[in-house]
């Protein structure tokens, strides 16, 4: 697990740069067995300011997102994989940046 304390200041004003969170936590875990891989990703972003003047009423709120995926390697033609992912597993409502909502739970499937 990685936790970043990001203090990025505007040298002229001393304010935190807008759209840069103070804290961000990411984690990923994978499990491989035979030809199948399962993985889980986690992201937590602390609030960010939406404007350079750091007004507290102009923030993008904290959010936490999890993704889950599984793939199967057919071992044909060097690498032939079928992947399936569930993004935003817990259907979290969040914005990044402000007033730009991100889609709820969604699914990806692809063949490589």
C-alpha positions, 0 to 999 in steps of 0.5 A: 500500500502506498500513501502519498502526502502531497504538499504542493504549494504555489510559491507566490500565495502559499496555497495548495495547488488546485486539483492536487490532493494532500493525501492519496492512497493506492493499493493493488493485490493480485492472485495467479493460479494456473492460467487465471489471474484475479486482481483488486485495485483500491484508490482513495483521494482526499479532497482537492481544491477546485480553485487556486485561492483554496476557498473551502466551498470550492472543493472536490470531495474525498472519494474511494474507488475499488476495481476488480478484474479477472483474466484467463490466458489461453496460451495460444499464439504466444498470448491470447487473454480474455479479461473481464473487469468491474470498475467502481465495484461499490457504485461510488458517486464521486466527481473528479474534477468538480461538476464532472461526475464519474460513471457508476459501476461499469464493466469492461471485457476484452480479448488480447 
